[in-house]
């Protein structure tokens, strides 16, 4: 056995240290991992210690012991992973071996992705979304909610919302079956109703969904409205908005995040939070939200044909209205008023696919007519009274 002392530049965290931390030197000797920094001397036994990689691209080695939860070390000197005095302890050796394999794997991934980037940007293009999906799952749900609140606050500056308590009271009987049927309870969903004649709704990360008054008033049934809501819920649970932002953040920031360094990515996303309101989704994301939304509707025992019927109805109305005008300006105005089609492009192929997805059996579905009628009446009153107040203020 090698009994010589091995020293490593390190930092210690401990409540009794000045400012809770201190720089110094780690030494491995006499069955202990000792730290000396100025006048401070600390030690934990080697046996039972835990070694983990962390920090940017796993460049740091963190050391702790369950019997001393308030004390921890970290060092950027990764040669500690090969220290013979640590490897002599079987349980520690296993941890060190795992850490070294992880480090090697990260290097291999970085090299492969870098070669893809150099050799074929086209190949890397197809790797970005799978990487973005994996990274998105590492983002805490409460961070997603904070991001959504920032975007929503910006949107509320230029919009009028039904009071939160009233909207919640009206929407809860309709949305509760959908939320109860979700297999993953990662998000705490919040639904809002905004005064906007556009037939539209949009979802933000973390579970925030805004429904335009125009969408509610245009729907003829709870099934039509909830078909769109289920589609928006799927955008949240599949993290489509967050994945969009990650994919647009830049190749090397994505690679760093994929290898464990999230700092650059989170900073970029936080700066771009306002863009969440007007973002559009790829055909792949829209198709994914259609499929997941229909699965959710069926699990909640809500007739899934409402989603197909509503998109079909809106598309037919758009065709009729566009056929009645000839100038480009009015064409644009009509397309803007039917924003659900621009933010959720309803091609004929997609509507046909929705028809196949929403084929219902002879099962008896929930009847939510009463709850939907109550919502629609309240939204009509909200629109009428608010519009009247706005007109009075302008005069």
C-alpha angles and dihedrals in degrees: 000000000000106000096178118122119254120201130200131183106246150151128237130208117205133143094235094054120097105275086356095282142068140186120230145106134308119214128190110212144126094012093304140102102221129191126202121185118161105308093342120106121181134166142181127186118260091225108084095013118138124222122198136168119233147140126068108355088344092289094147132070114217120201127193141151126219091224091057102041093163094057127071139156135205132189134185089208100099092183083089085080088070097044107138093213090059095042089055087071108078097210092047091046090058091053093047091049091052091048091050092049090051091050091049092048091052090051091050092049091049092049093047094048091045091051090050089052093049098039101037126006086183091062092047090052090066092047095053099076096049088049091047090051092052092046093047090059089059092058110097115244092234089056089054089051092051089051091050093049090055091052093044092050089056091049093049091059089072101029140068118230132196108247109278096236093051093047092048092049092051099041100040097077089052101041099037094080090054094049092045089054094054109112092204116058094190094124135055102215124219121191124198135182118219128194101248129129092210112111094236150107132192138198130219127199117274096037105297114142125179119199119197118227088233091063093052093047093047095051115091097200144020088251092060093049095043091048089063092041091052089051090053092047088055090054087057099045092046089047093229094157094049092044090052090055094045091050091051095048097086136274100261094045088053092049091050091050091047089055094048108274106114098163098093093044095049091050092052093047093048090054091051097048095114090059090067092080098062101030121129127212132232121252088253092056092045092050089047091051090048092053096043091044092054091048089052093049091052092047089052091049092242119141103258093201089082091078094053093043093051096049090046092050094049092047092051091049091051091053092051094048094045090050089059096058132062108186123083095232094061090043089058093047092053092048090051092051088054094052093153088075095049095047093038103033108213106201118178090252091054093049090050090051090049089052090056093045094049099048103135129208123221093277119134110250130203116280108222098160094118094051092045094050090051091051094047093050092049092048091049089053090046091052094045097047095042093047089049091051091049091050091049091050091050092052 
